[in-house]
Amino acid sequence: MEKIKKNKMWLTVVGFGIVIVIILSLILLNQNKAKPESETTSFQSSVKASYSSQKNQDEENQKKYAKEADKMKGHVFSVGLNESYFTTWTKNDFKEWANKYNAMSLDDKHKAKTNFGTSKTYSNTSIDIKPLSNTADSVSANDFKSVEYFETVKDFHKAYPAVNPDDIKK
């Protein structure tokens, strides 16, 4: 009788041990599935797909913008990407303006204003003549870096393919 009791006890202990091992194995398996490495791989795949989709959309937009730019007429005057205007001025008009500006007296330069053939007026302040002076110096040196001039919208698009030519201000 005593042997049967010992066997039942051993069977109970072994049974509980097996159940505990199974529970611990399941917990460990769930932890492995929730590891950041597996999430990172999934996240990276998602980011790559999103980037690829965005890149394709950008390429489609650039092709569309190129077609629009080919059809558009006019010159473009740009002071950075956020300030691009259609202008009626040619490069020679800019050079003539620069020559006249450079010939002005210092007092006249403080009061100087121009629109460069755009809808915006550019001027010096009563204290600072740098805004127009820098532009005049660049134009006189035939160096259109502080301000950019593009003979055609197509030329502007070549320099800035991601910018919609419809966004150029009139």
DSSP file (Angstrom, degrees, kcal/mol; ACC not computed):
  #  RESIDUE AA STRUCTURE BP1 BP2  ACC     N-H-->O    O-->H-N    N-H-->O    O-->H-N    TCO  KAPPA ALPHA  PHI   PSI    X-CA   Y-CA   Z-CA
    1    1 A M     >        0   0    0      0, 0.0     4,-1.9     0, 0.0     5,-0.1   0.000 360.0 360.0 360.0 -38.9    0.0    0.0    0.0
    2    2 A E  H  >  +     0   0    0      1,-0.2     4,-2.1     2,-0.2     5,-0.2   0.879 360.0  54.5 -67.6 -34.6    2.8    2.2    0.9
    3    3 A K  H  > S+     0   0    0      1,-0.2     4,-2.2     2,-0.2    -1,-0.2   0.870 106.5  52.1 -64.7 -37.2    4.5    1.6   -2.5
    4    4 A I  H  > S+     0   0    0      2,-0.2     4,-2.4     1,-0.2    -1,-0.2   0.894 108.2  51.2 -66.8 -39.3    1.3    2.7   -4.3
    5    5 A K  H  X S+     0   0    0     -4,-1.9     4,-2.3     2,-0.2    -2,-0.2   0.905 110.3  49.2 -63.7 -41.6    1.2    5.9   -2.2
    6    6 A K  H  X S+     0   0    0     -4,-2.1     4,-2.4     1,-0.2    -2,-0.2   0.905 111.2  49.5 -65.3 -40.2    4.8    6.7   -3.2
    7    7 A N  H  X S+     0   0    0     -4,-2.2     4,-2.7     2,-0.2    -2,-0.2   0.901 110.7  49.6 -65.2 -41.6    4.1    6.0   -6.9
    8    8 A K  H  X S+     0   0    0     -4,-2.4     4,-2.4     2,-0.2    -1,-0.2   0.907 111.1  50.3 -62.0 -40.7    1.0    8.3   -6.8
    9    9 A M  H  X S+     0   0    0     -4,-2.3     4,-2.5     2,-0.2    -2,-0.2   0.929 112.0  46.6 -63.6 -44.5    3.1   11.0   -5.2
   10   10 A W  H  X S+     0   0    0     -4,-2.4     4,-2.8     1,-0.2     5,-0.2   0.908 112.2  50.5 -64.3 -41.5    5.8   10.7   -7.8
   11   11 A L  H  X S+     0   0    0     -4,-2.7     4,-2.4     2,-0.2    -1,-0.2   0.894 110.8  49.5 -63.0 -39.4    3.2   10.7  -10.6
   12   12 A T  H  X S+     0   0    0     -4,-2.4     4,-2.7     2,-0.2    -2,-0.2   0.927 112.8  46.4 -65.3 -45.3    1.6   13.9   -9.1
   13   13 A V  H  X S+     0   0    0     -4,-2.5     4,-2.4     1,-0.2    -2,-0.2   0.934 114.9  46.4 -64.2 -46.3    5.0   15.6   -8.8
   14   14 A V  H  X S+     0   0    0     -4,-2.8     4,-2.4     2,-0.2    -1,-0.2   0.898 112.5  51.6 -63.1 -40.6    6.0   14.6  -12.3
   15   15 A G  H  X S+     0   0    0     -4,-2.4     4,-2.4    -5,-0.2    -2,-0.2   0.936 111.4  46.0 -61.6 -48.6    2.6   15.7  -13.7
   16   16 A F  H  X S+     0   0    0     -4,-2.7     4,-2.6     1,-0.2    -1,-0.2   0.900 111.5  53.4 -62.0 -39.2    2.8   19.1  -12.0
   17   17 A G  H  X S+     0   0    0     -4,-2.4     4,-2.5     2,-0.2    -2,-0.2   0.911 109.2  48.0 -61.0 -43.7    6.4   19.5  -13.3
   18   18 A I  H  X S+     0   0    0     -4,-2.4     4,-2.4     2,-0.2    -1,-0.2   0.917 111.9  49.6 -64.7 -43.0    5.3   18.7  -16.9
   19   19 A V  H  X S+     0   0    0     -4,-2.4     4,-2.4     2,-0.2    -2,-0.2   0.918 112.0  48.3 -61.9 -43.7    2.4   21.2  -16.6
   20   20 A I  H  X S+     0   0    0     -4,-2.6     4,-2.6     2,-0.2     5,-0.2   0.913 111.1  50.4 -63.6 -43.1    4.8   23.9  -15.3
   21   21 A V  H  X S+     0   0    0     -4,-2.5     4,-2.3     2,-0.2    -2,-0.2   0.905 111.1  49.0 -62.1 -42.0    7.3   23.2  -18.1
   22   22 A I  H  X S+     0   0    0     -4,-2.4     4,-2.3     2,-0.2    -2,-0.2   0.926 112.0  48.3 -63.5 -45.4    4.5   23.5  -20.7
   23   23 A I  H  X S+     0   0    0     -4,-2.4     4,-2.2     1,-0.2    -2,-0.2   0.930 112.8  47.8 -62.3 -45.5    3.3   26.8  -19.2
   24   24 A L  H  X S+     0   0    0     -4,-2.6     4,-2.5     1,-0.2    -1,-0.2   0.884 110.4  52.6 -63.4 -38.4    6.8   28.3  -19.0
   25   25 A S  H  X S+     0   0    0     -4,-2.3     4,-2.3    -5,-0.2    -1,-0.2   0.908 109.6  48.7 -63.2 -42.2    7.5   27.2  -22.6
   26   26 A L  H  X S+     0   0    0     -4,-2.3     4,-2.2     2,-0.2    -2,-0.2   0.899 111.5  49.4 -64.9 -40.8    4.3   28.9  -23.8
   27   27 A I  H  X S+     0   0    0     -4,-2.2     4,-2.1     2,-0.2    -2,-0.2   0.937 112.4  47.8 -63.3 -45.9    5.2   32.1  -21.9
   28   28 A L  H  X S+     0   0    0     -4,-2.5     4,-2.0     1,-0.2    -2,-0.2   0.886 110.2  52.5 -62.6 -39.8    8.7   32.1  -23.5
   29   29 A L  H  X S+     0   0    0     -4,-2.3     4,-1.5     1,-0.2    -1,-0.2   0.907 109.4  48.7 -63.3 -42.5    7.3   31.5  -26.9
   30   30 A N  H  X S+     0   0    0     -4,-2.2     4,-1.3     1,-0.2    -1,-0.2   0.870 109.3  53.2 -65.4 -37.2    4.9   34.5  -26.6
   31   31 A Q  H  < S+     0   0    0     -4,-2.1    -1,-0.2     1,-0.2    -2,-0.2   0.890 106.1  53.1 -65.9 -38.5    7.8   36.7  -25.4
   32   32 A N  H >< S+     0   0    0     -4,-2.0     3,-1.0     1,-0.2     6,-0.2   0.870 107.0  52.2 -64.0 -36.5    9.9   35.8  -28.4
   33   33 A K  H 3< S+     0   0    0     -4,-1.5    -1,-0.2     1,-0.2    -2,-0.2   0.822 110.0  49.0 -68.8 -29.8    7.1   36.8  -30.7
   34   34 A A  T 3< S+     0   0    0     -4,-1.3    -1,-0.2    -3,-0.2    -2,-0.2   0.301  81.9 128.8 -94.2   9.3    6.8   40.2  -29.1
   35   35 A K    X>  -     0   0    0     -3,-1.0     4,-1.5    -4,-0.2     3,-0.6  -0.336  68.6-122.1 -64.7 146.2   10.5   41.0  -29.2
   36   36 A P  H 3> S+     0   0    0      0, 0.0     4,-3.4     0, 0.0     5,-0.2   0.790 107.9  66.8 -58.6 -28.6   11.4   44.4  -30.7
   37   37 A E  H 3> S+     0   0    0      1,-0.2     4,-2.1     2,-0.2     5,-0.2   0.924 103.0  44.0 -61.4 -42.6   13.6   42.6  -33.3
   38   38 A S  H <> S+     0   0    0     -3,-0.6     4,-1.7    -6,-0.2    -1,-0.2   0.878 116.1  48.0 -70.2 -35.0   10.5   41.1  -35.0
   39   39 A E  H  X S+     0   0    0     -4,-1.5     4,-3.0     2,-0.2    -2,-0.2   0.889 109.3  54.1 -69.2 -38.1    8.7   44.4  -34.7
   40   40 A T  H  X S+     0   0    0     -4,-3.4     4,-3.2     2,-0.2     5,-0.2   0.910 107.4  49.9 -62.2 -43.1   11.6   46.2  -36.1
   41   41 A T  H  X S+     0   0    0     -4,-2.1     4,-2.1     2,-0.2    -1,-0.2   0.922 113.4  46.0 -61.9 -43.8   11.7   44.0  -39.2
   42   42 A S  H  X S+     0   0    0     -4,-1.7     4,-2.1     2,-0.2    -2,-0.2   0.913 113.8  48.9 -64.7 -42.1    8.0   44.5  -39.7
   43   43 A F  H  X S+     0   0    0     -4,-3.0     4,-2.7     1,-0.2    -2,-0.2   0.914 110.0  51.5 -64.0 -43.2    8.4   48.3  -39.2
   44   44 A Q  H  X S+     0   0    0     -4,-3.2     4,-2.6     1,-0.2    -1,-0.2   0.897 109.1  50.5 -62.2 -40.3   11.3   48.4  -41.6
   45   45 A S  H  X S+     0   0    0     -4,-2.1     4,-2.2    -5,-0.2    -1,-0.2   0.913 111.3  48.7 -62.4 -42.0    9.3   46.6  -44.3
   46   46 A S  H  X S+     0   0    0     -4,-2.1     4,-2.3     2,-0.2    -2,-0.2   0.909 111.9  48.4 -64.5 -42.6    6.5   49.1  -43.8
   47   47 A V  H  X S+     0   0    0     -4,-2.7     4,-3.0     2,-0.2     5,-0.2   0.914 110.7  51.0 -65.2 -42.9    8.8   52.1  -44.0
   48   48 A K  H  X S+     0   0    0     -4,-2.6     4,-2.6     1,-0.2    -1,-0.2   0.912 111.3  47.9 -61.1 -42.7   10.4   50.7  -47.2
   49   49 A A  H  X S+     0   0    0     -4,-2.2     4,-2.2     2,-0.2    -1,-0.2   0.911 113.6  47.3 -65.1 -41.5    7.0   50.2  -48.8
   50   50 A S  H  X S+     0   0    0     -4,-2.3     4,-2.6     2,-0.2    -2,-0.2   0.917 112.9  48.6 -65.5 -43.1    5.9   53.7  -47.8
   51   51 A Y  H  X S+     0   0    0     -4,-3.0     4,-2.8     2,-0.2    -2,-0.2   0.913 111.5  49.9 -63.0 -43.4    9.2   55.2  -49.1
   52   52 A S  H  X S+     0   0    0     -4,-2.6     4,-2.3    -5,-0.2    -1,-0.2   0.908 111.6  48.3 -62.2 -42.2    8.9   53.3  -52.3
   53   53 A S  H  X S+     0   0    0     -4,-2.2     4,-2.1     2,-0.2    -2,-0.2   0.914 113.1  47.7 -64.3 -43.0    5.3   54.5  -52.8
   54   54 A Q  H  X S+     0   0    0     -4,-2.6     4,-2.7     2,-0.2    -2,-0.2   0.899 110.8  51.8 -65.1 -40.8    6.3   58.1  -52.0
   55   55 A K  H  X S+     0   0    0     -4,-2.8     4,-2.4     2,-0.2    -2,-0.2   0.916 109.8  48.8 -62.5 -43.7    9.3   57.9  -54.4
   56   56 A N  H  X S+     0   0    0     -4,-2.3     4,-2.2     2,-0.2    -1,-0.2   0.901 111.6  49.8 -62.5 -40.7    7.0   56.7  -57.2
   57   57 A Q  H  X S+     0   0    0     -4,-2.1     4,-2.5     2,-0.2    -2,-0.2   0.910 110.2  50.5 -64.8 -41.8    4.5   59.5  -56.4
   58   58 A D  H  X S+     0   0    0     -4,-2.7     4,-2.6     2,-0.2    -2,-0.2   0.906 110.3  49.7 -61.9 -42.0    7.3   62.1  -56.5
   59   59 A E  H  X S+     0   0    0     -4,-2.4     4,-2.0     2,-0.2    -1,-0.2   0.898 111.1  49.1 -64.4 -40.4    8.5   60.7  -59.9
   60   60 A E  H  X S+     0   0    0     -4,-2.2     4,-2.3     2,-0.2    -2,-0.2   0.920 111.9  49.3 -64.3 -42.8    5.0   60.9  -61.3
   61   61 A N  H  X S+     0   0    0     -4,-2.5     4,-3.3     1,-0.2     5,-0.2   0.918 109.1  52.2 -61.8 -43.5    4.6   64.5  -60.0
   62   62 A Q  H  X S+     0   0    0     -4,-2.6     4,-2.2     1,-0.2    -1,-0.2   0.882 109.9  48.6 -63.0 -37.8    8.0   65.5  -61.6
   63   63 A K  H  X S+     0   0    0     -4,-2.0     4,-1.9     2,-0.2    -1,-0.2   0.912 113.3  47.5 -65.7 -41.8    6.9   64.1  -64.9
   64   64 A K  H  X S+     0   0    0     -4,-2.3     4,-2.2     1,-0.2    -2,-0.2   0.920 112.4  49.3 -64.5 -43.4    3.6   65.9  -64.7
   65   65 A Y  H  X S+     0   0    0     -4,-3.3     4,-3.0     1,-0.2    -2,-0.2   0.867 107.6  55.2 -64.1 -36.1    5.4   69.1  -63.7
   66   66 A A  H  X S+     0   0    0     -4,-2.2     4,-2.1    -5,-0.2    -1,-0.2   0.911 108.1  48.3 -64.0 -41.6    7.8   68.8  -66.6
   67   67 A K  H  X S+     0   0    0     -4,-1.9     4,-1.2     2,-0.2    -2,-0.2   0.919 113.6  47.0 -63.7 -42.8    4.9   68.6  -69.0
   68   68 A E  H  X S+     0   0    0     -4,-2.2     4,-1.5     1,-0.2     3,-0.4   0.924 110.8  51.9 -63.6 -44.1    3.3   71.6  -67.5
   69   69 A A  H  < S+     0   0    0     -4,-3.0    85,-0.4     1,-0.2    84,-0.2   0.867 105.1  56.3 -62.2 -37.3    6.6   73.5  -67.5
   70   70 A D  H  < S+     0   0    0     -4,-2.1    -1,-0.2     1,-0.2    -2,-0.2   0.852 110.4  45.1 -62.1 -34.3    7.1   72.8  -71.2
   71   71 A K  H  < S+     0   0    0     -4,-1.2    -1,-0.2    -3,-0.4    -2,-0.2   0.756  95.7  92.5 -81.5 -25.1    3.7   74.4  -72.0
   72   72 A M     <  -     0   0    0     -4,-1.5    81,-0.4    -3,-0.1     2,-0.3  -0.436  61.0-152.6 -79.5 143.9    4.2   77.5  -69.8
   73   73 A K        +     0   0    0     -2,-0.1     2,-0.2    79,-0.1    79,-0.1  -0.803  44.5  58.5-110.1 152.7    5.6   80.7  -71.2
   74   74 A G  S    S-     0   0    0     -2,-0.3    79,-0.4    77,-0.2     2,-0.3  -0.497  74.0 -75.2 123.1 172.1    7.5   83.4  -69.4
   75   75 A H  E     -A   87   0A   0     12,-1.1    12,-2.0    -2,-0.2     2,-0.4  -0.697  36.9-139.5-103.0 157.6   10.6   84.1  -67.3
   76   76 A V  E     -AB  86 150A   0     74,-2.4    74,-2.8    -2,-0.3     2,-0.5  -0.980  10.2-166.5-125.4 131.2   11.0   83.2  -63.7
   77   77 A F  E     -AB  85 149A   0      8,-3.2     8,-3.3    -2,-0.4     2,-0.4  -0.964  17.8-174.1-112.8 127.0   12.6   85.3  -61.0
   78   78 A S  E     -AB  84 148A   0     70,-3.0    70,-3.4    -2,-0.5     2,-0.5  -0.978  29.2-177.7-133.6 132.5   13.4   83.5  -57.8
   79   79 A V  S    S-     0   0    0      4,-2.9     4,-0.3     1,-0.5     3,-0.2  -0.781  81.3 -40.0-118.4  82.7   14.7   84.4  -54.4
   80   80 A G  S >  S-     0   0    0     -2,-0.5     3,-0.7     1,-0.2    -1,-0.5  -0.123  87.1 -67.4  80.8 172.6   14.8   80.9  -52.9
   81   81 A L  T 3  S+     0   0    0      1,-0.2     3,-0.3    -3,-0.1    -1,-0.2   0.817 130.7  54.5 -69.7 -31.3   12.2   78.2  -53.4
   82   82 A N  T 3  S+     0   0    0      1,-0.2     2,-0.4    -3,-0.2    -1,-0.2   0.620 106.9  52.6 -81.9 -11.0    9.4   80.0  -51.5
   83   83 A E    <   +     0   0    0     -3,-0.7    -4,-2.9    -4,-0.3     2,-0.5  -0.658  66.7 145.0-126.9  76.8    9.7   83.2  -53.5
   84   84 A S  E     +A   78   0A   0     -2,-0.4    85,-2.7    -3,-0.3     2,-0.3  -0.961  21.5 178.4-114.6 127.7    9.4   82.3  -57.2
   85   85 A Y  E     -Ac  77 169A   0     -8,-3.3    -8,-3.2    -2,-0.5     2,-0.3  -0.938  33.6-116.2-128.7 147.5    7.6   84.8  -59.5
   86   86 A F  E     -A   76   0A   0     83,-2.7     2,-0.4    -2,-0.3   -10,-0.2  -0.651  41.3-163.1 -71.8 139.8    6.9   85.1  -63.1
   87   87 A T  E     -A   75   0A   0    -12,-2.0   -12,-1.1    -2,-0.3    31,-0.2  -0.952  30.6-151.8-128.8 149.7    8.7   88.2  -64.4
   88   88 A T  S    S+     0   0    0     29,-1.3     2,-0.2    -2,-0.4    29,-0.1   0.548  72.2 100.8 -89.7  -9.2    8.3   90.3  -67.5
   89   89 A W        -     0   0    0     27,-0.4     2,-0.2    28,-0.1    -2,-0.1  -0.491  60.5-149.5 -80.1 144.4   12.0   91.3  -67.3
   90   90 A T     >  -     0   0    0     -2,-0.2     4,-1.8   -15,-0.1     5,-0.2  -0.492  38.6 -95.6 -95.8 176.0   14.7   89.7  -69.4
   91   91 A K  H  > S+     0   0    0      1,-0.2     4,-2.1     2,-0.2     5,-0.1   0.877 127.8  54.8 -61.1 -36.7   18.3   89.3  -68.3
   92   92 A N  H  > S+     0   0    0      1,-0.2     4,-2.7     2,-0.2    -1,-0.2   0.874 103.3  55.2 -65.5 -36.8   19.1   92.5  -70.1
   93   93 A D  H  > S+     0   0    0      2,-0.2     4,-2.4     1,-0.2    -1,-0.2   0.908 107.8  49.5 -61.3 -41.5   16.4   94.3  -68.1
   94   94 A F  H  X S+     0   0    0     -4,-1.8     4,-2.6     2,-0.2    -2,-0.2   0.917 111.2  49.3 -62.8 -42.2   18.0   93.1  -64.9
   95   95 A K  H  X S+     0   0    0     -4,-2.1     4,-2.3     2,-0.2    -2,-0.2   0.907 110.5  49.9 -65.3 -41.5   21.4   94.4  -66.1
   96   96 A E  H  X S+     0   0    0     -4,-2.7     4,-2.3     2,-0.2    -1,-0.2   0.920 111.7  49.1 -61.7 -43.4   20.0   97.8  -67.1
   97   97 A W  H  X S+     0   0    0     -4,-2.4     4,-3.0     1,-0.2    -2,-0.2   0.929 110.1  51.1 -60.8 -45.1   18.4   98.1  -63.6
   98   98 A A  H  X S+     0   0    0     -4,-2.6     4,-2.8     1,-0.2    -2,-0.2   0.903 110.0  49.7 -60.8 -41.7   21.6   97.1  -61.9
   99   99 A N  H  X S+     0   0    0     -4,-2.3     4,-1.2     2,-0.2    -1,-0.2   0.925 113.7  45.2 -63.3 -44.4   23.6   99.8  -63.9
  100  100 A K  H  < S+     0   0    0     -4,-2.3     4,-0.5     2,-0.2    -2,-0.2   0.905 114.1  49.6 -64.8 -41.5   21.0  102.5  -63.0
  101  101 A Y  H >< S+     0   0    0     -4,-3.0     3,-1.5     1,-0.2    -2,-0.2   0.933 109.5  50.2 -64.2 -45.7   20.9  101.4  -59.4
  102  102 A N  H 3< S+     0   0    0     -4,-2.8    -1,-0.2     1,-0.3    -2,-0.2   0.774 107.4  55.8 -64.8 -24.8   24.7  101.4  -59.1
  103  103 A A  T 3< S+     0   0    0     -4,-1.2    -1,-0.3    -5,-0.2    -2,-0.2   0.560  88.7 104.9 -82.8  -8.2   24.8  104.9  -60.6
  104  104 A M  S <  S-     0   0    0     -3,-1.5     2,-0.1    -4,-0.5    -3,-0.0  -0.285  77.4-108.0 -71.5 156.2   22.4  106.2  -57.9
  105  105 A S     >  -     0   0    0      1,-0.1     4,-2.2    -2,-0.0     5,-0.2  -0.384  33.4-106.9 -74.0 163.3   23.5  108.4  -55.0
  106  106 A L  H  > S+     0   0    0      1,-0.2     4,-1.6     2,-0.2    -1,-0.1   0.882 121.4  53.2 -60.6 -39.1   23.6  106.9  -51.5
  107  107 A D  H  > S+     0   0    0      1,-0.2     4,-0.9     2,-0.2    -1,-0.2   0.904 109.5  48.0 -63.7 -41.7   20.5  108.9  -50.5
  108  108 A D  H  > S+     0   0    0      1,-0.2     4,-0.6     2,-0.2     3,-0.4   0.851 106.5  57.7 -68.2 -34.0   18.6  107.6  -53.6
  109  109 A K  H >< S+     0   0    0     -4,-2.2     3,-0.7     1,-0.2    15,-0.2   0.869 101.2  56.5 -64.5 -34.8   19.6  104.0  -52.8
  110  110 A H  H 3< S+     0   0    0     -4,-1.6    -1,-0.2     1,-0.2    -2,-0.2   0.814 114.0  39.7 -65.1 -28.2   18.0  104.3  -49.4
  111  111 A K  H 3< S+     0   0    0     -4,-0.9    -1,-0.2    -3,-0.4    -2,-0.2   0.437  90.2 129.0 -97.4  -2.0   14.7  105.2  -51.0
  112  112 A A    <<  +     0   0    0     -3,-0.7    12,-1.7    -4,-0.6     2,-0.3  -0.226  28.6 171.8 -65.5 142.4   15.1  102.7  -53.9
  113  113 A K  E     +D  123   0B   0     10,-0.2     2,-0.3    19,-0.0    10,-0.2  -0.979   2.1 165.8-142.9 150.7   12.2  100.3  -54.8
  114  114 A T  E     -D  122   0B   0      8,-2.7     8,-4.1    -2,-0.3    -2,-0.0  -0.977  30.9-151.5-157.9 162.5   11.7   98.0  -57.6
  115  115 A N    >   -     0   0    0     -2,-0.3     3,-2.2     6,-0.3     5,-0.4   0.432  32.7-135.6-115.7  -2.8    9.4   95.1  -58.5
  116  116 A F  T 3  S-     0   0    0      1,-0.3   -27,-0.4     6,-0.1     3,-0.1   0.790  71.5 -60.6  51.9  30.3   11.8   93.2  -60.9
  117  117 A G  T 3  S+     0   0    0      1,-0.3   -29,-1.3   -30,-0.2    -1,-0.3   0.710 116.7 108.4  74.0  19.8    8.9   92.8  -63.3
  118  118 A T  S <  S-     0   0    0     -3,-2.2    -1,-0.3     2,-0.4   -31,-0.1  -0.506  85.1-102.8-115.8-174.7    6.9   90.8  -60.7
  119  119 A S  S    S+     0   0    0    -33,-0.2     2,-0.4    -2,-0.2    -3,-0.1   0.481  97.5  80.8 -87.8  -3.8    3.9   91.4  -58.5
  120  120 A K  S    S-     0   0    0     -5,-0.4     2,-0.5    -4,-0.0    -2,-0.4  -0.820  73.2-136.8-106.9 143.6    6.0   92.0  -55.4
  121  121 A T        -     0   0    0     -2,-0.4     2,-0.4    -5,-0.1    -6,-0.3  -0.859  15.8-162.1 -99.7 130.2    7.9   95.2  -54.5
  122  122 A Y  E     +D  114   0B   0     -8,-4.1    -8,-2.7    -2,-0.5     2,-0.3  -0.891  19.3 163.9-108.5 139.5   11.4   95.0  -53.3
  123  123 A S  E     -D  113   0B   0     -2,-0.4   -10,-0.2   -10,-0.2     2,-0.2  -0.979  35.3-115.7-151.4 163.3   13.0   97.9  -51.4
  124  124 A N        -     0   0    0    -12,-1.7     5,-0.2    -2,-0.3     2,-0.2  -0.537  35.7-118.3 -87.7 164.0   15.8   99.0  -49.2
  125  125 A T        -     0   0    0      3,-2.2   -13,-0.1    -2,-0.2    -1,-0.1  -0.551  29.2-104.5 -94.8 170.9   15.1  100.3  -45.7
  126  126 A S  S    S+     0   0    0     -2,-0.2     3,-0.1     1,-0.2   -16,-0.1   0.743 122.6  33.2 -66.7 -19.7   16.0  103.8  -44.6
  127  127 A I  S    S+     0   0    0      1,-0.2     2,-0.5   -17,-0.1    -1,-0.2   0.787 117.7  50.6-101.7 -37.1   19.0  102.3  -42.7
  128  128 A D        +     0   0    0    -18,-0.1    -3,-2.2     1,-0.1    -1,-0.2  -0.907  43.3 173.7-116.8 124.4   20.1   99.3  -44.8
  129  129 A I     >  +     0   0    0     -2,-0.5     4,-1.9    -5,-0.2     5,-0.2   0.275  57.2 101.6-105.6   9.9   20.8   99.3  -48.6
  130  130 A K  H  >  +     0   0    0      1,-0.2     4,-3.1     2,-0.2     5,-0.4   0.881  67.3  64.6 -64.5 -40.7   22.0   95.7  -48.7
  131  131 A P  H  > S+     0   0    0      0, 0.0     4,-1.2     0, 0.0    -1,-0.2   0.936 117.1  25.2 -52.6 -53.8   18.9   94.0  -50.1
  132  132 A L  H  > S+     0   0    0      2,-0.2     4,-2.9     1,-0.2     5,-0.2   0.829 120.1  58.8 -80.8 -30.4   19.0   95.8  -53.5
  133  133 A S  H  X S+     0   0    0     -4,-1.9     4,-2.7     2,-0.2     5,-0.2   0.915 105.9  49.0 -64.0 -42.3   22.7   96.5  -53.4
  134  134 A N  H  X S+     0   0    0     -4,-3.1     4,-2.3     2,-0.2    -1,-0.2   0.912 113.1  47.7 -62.4 -42.0   23.5   92.8  -53.1
  135  135 A T  H  X S+     0   0    0     -4,-1.2     4,-2.6    -5,-0.4     5,-0.2   0.933 112.6  48.5 -64.0 -46.3   21.2   92.0  -56.0
  136  136 A A  H  X S+     0   0    0     -4,-2.9     4,-2.7     1,-0.2    -2,-0.2   0.905 111.8  49.7 -61.5 -42.3   22.6   94.8  -58.2
  137  137 A D  H  X S+     0   0    0     -4,-2.7     4,-1.8     2,-0.2    -1,-0.2   0.919 112.3  47.5 -63.2 -43.4   26.2   93.6  -57.4
  138  138 A S  H  <>S+     0   0    0     -4,-2.3     5,-3.4     2,-0.2    -2,-0.2   0.928 114.2  46.2 -62.9 -45.3   25.3   90.0  -58.4
  139  139 A V  H ><5S+     0   0    0     -4,-2.6     3,-1.6     1,-0.2    -2,-0.2   0.906 110.6  52.9 -66.1 -41.6   23.5   91.1  -61.6
  140  140 A S  H 3<5S+     0   0    0     -4,-2.7    -1,-0.2     1,-0.3    -2,-0.2   0.863 110.5  47.5 -61.6 -35.2   26.4   93.4  -62.6
  141  141 A A  T 3<5S-     0   0    0     -4,-1.8    -1,-0.3    -5,-0.2    -2,-0.2   0.376 114.8-119.9 -85.1   5.0   28.9   90.5  -62.1
  142  142 A N  T < 5S+     0   0    0     -3,-1.6     2,-0.6     1,-0.2    -3,-0.2   0.840  73.6 133.4  57.2  34.6   26.5   88.3  -64.2
  143  143 A D    > < -     0   0    0     -5,-3.4     2,-1.6    -6,-0.2     3,-0.5  -0.870  35.8-175.1-118.4  94.7   26.3   86.1  -61.1
  144  144 A F  T 3   +     0   0    0     -2,-0.6     5,-0.2     1,-0.2    -5,-0.1  -0.442  47.8 111.4 -91.5  63.8   22.7   85.2  -60.4
  145  145 A K  T 3  S+     0   0    0     -2,-1.6    -1,-0.2     3,-0.1     3,-0.1   0.819  74.3  46.3-102.5 -42.0   23.2   83.3  -57.2
  146  146 A S  S <  S+     0   0    0     -3,-0.5     2,-0.4     1,-0.2    -2,-0.1   0.854 132.8  20.4 -69.7 -31.2   21.6   85.6  -54.6
  147  147 A V  S    S-     0   0    0     -4,-0.2     2,-0.4   -12,-0.1   -68,-0.2  -0.981  85.1-141.1-129.4 145.9   18.6   85.9  -56.9
  148  148 A E  E     -B   78   0A   0    -70,-3.4   -70,-3.0    -2,-0.4     2,-0.4  -0.894  11.3-166.5-113.5 139.1   18.0   83.4  -59.7
  149  149 A Y  E     -B   77   0A   0     -2,-0.4     2,-0.5    -5,-0.2   -72,-0.2  -0.982   2.0-168.7-122.4 132.2   16.7   84.2  -63.1
  150  150 A F  E     -B   76   0A   0    -74,-2.8   -74,-2.4    -2,-0.4     6,-0.1  -0.984  17.8-150.1-123.0 127.2   15.4   81.6  -65.5
  151  151 A E  S    S+     0   0    0     -2,-0.5     2,-0.3   -76,-0.2   -77,-0.2   0.842  84.2  16.5 -62.8 -34.7   14.8   82.4  -69.1
  152  152 A T  S  > S-     0   0    0    -77,-0.1     4,-1.7     1,-0.1   -76,-0.1  -0.911  74.5-117.2-136.1 163.3   12.0   79.8  -69.3
  153  153 A V  H  > S+     0   0    0    -81,-0.4     4,-2.6   -79,-0.4     5,-0.2   0.836 117.0  60.5 -66.1 -32.6    9.7   77.9  -66.9
  154  154 A K  H  > S+     0   0    0    -85,-0.4     4,-1.8   -82,-0.3    -1,-0.2   0.898 103.4  49.4 -61.7 -40.7   11.4   74.7  -68.3
  155  155 A D  H  > S+     0   0    0      2,-0.2     4,-1.6     1,-0.2    -1,-0.2   0.898 110.1  51.2 -64.4 -40.5   14.8   76.0  -67.1
  156  156 A F  H  X S+     0   0    0     -4,-1.7     4,-2.3     1,-0.2    -2,-0.2   0.917 108.6  51.9 -61.2 -43.1   13.3   76.7  -63.7
  157  157 A H  H  < S+     0   0    0     -4,-2.6    -1,-0.2     1,-0.2    -2,-0.2   0.862 104.7  55.8 -64.0 -36.0   11.9   73.1  -63.6
  158  158 A K  H  < S+     0   0    0     -4,-1.8    -1,-0.2     1,-0.2    -2,-0.2   0.897 112.4  42.9 -62.8 -38.3   15.3   71.7  -64.4
  159  159 A A  H  < S+     0   0    0     -4,-1.6    -2,-0.2     1,-0.3    -1,-0.2   0.853 131.2  23.9 -74.9 -34.7   16.7   73.4  -61.4
  160  160 A Y    ><  +     0   0    0     -4,-2.3     3,-1.5    -5,-0.2    -1,-0.3  -0.640  67.4 166.6-132.1  74.5   13.8   72.6  -59.1
  161  161 A P  T 3  S+     0   0    0      0, 0.0   -96,-0.1     0, 0.0    -1,-0.1   0.723  75.6  57.9 -66.2 -21.1   12.1   69.4  -60.5
  162  162 A A  T 3  S+     0   0    0      2,-0.1     2,-0.5   -97,-0.1    -5,-0.1   0.556  86.7  93.5 -86.4  -6.2   10.0   68.9  -57.3
  163  163 A V  S <  S-     0   0    0     -3,-1.5    -3,-0.1    -6,-0.2     5,-0.1  -0.748  78.9-126.3 -92.3 129.0    8.4   72.3  -57.4
  164  164 A N    >   -     0   0    0     -2,-0.5     3,-2.3     1,-0.2     4,-0.2  -0.592  12.0-143.7 -70.8 121.5    5.0   72.5  -59.1
  165  165 A P  G >  S+     0   0    0      0, 0.0     3,-1.4     0, 0.0    -1,-0.2   0.741  98.5  68.3 -61.9 -20.8    5.3   75.2  -61.8
  166  166 A D  G 3  S+     0   0    0      1,-0.2    -2,-0.1    -3,-0.0    -3,-0.0   0.697  90.0  65.0 -68.2 -16.9    1.7   76.2  -61.0
  167  167 A D  G <  S+     0   0    0     -3,-2.3     2,-0.3     2,-0.1    -1,-0.2   0.511  72.5 112.3 -84.3  -4.8    3.0   77.4  -57.6
  168  168 A I  S <  S-     0   0    0     -3,-1.4   -83,-0.2    -4,-0.2     2,-0.1  -0.552  75.1-119.2 -69.3 128.6    5.1   80.1  -59.2
  169  169 A K  B      c   85   0A   0    -85,-2.7   -83,-2.7    -2,-0.3   -50,-0.1  -0.395 360.0 360.0 -73.6 145.3    3.5   83.4  -58.2
  170  170 A K              0   0    0    -85,-0.2    -1,-0.1    -2,-0.1   -85,-0.1   0.423 360.0 360.0 -85.6 360.0    2.1   85.7  -60.8
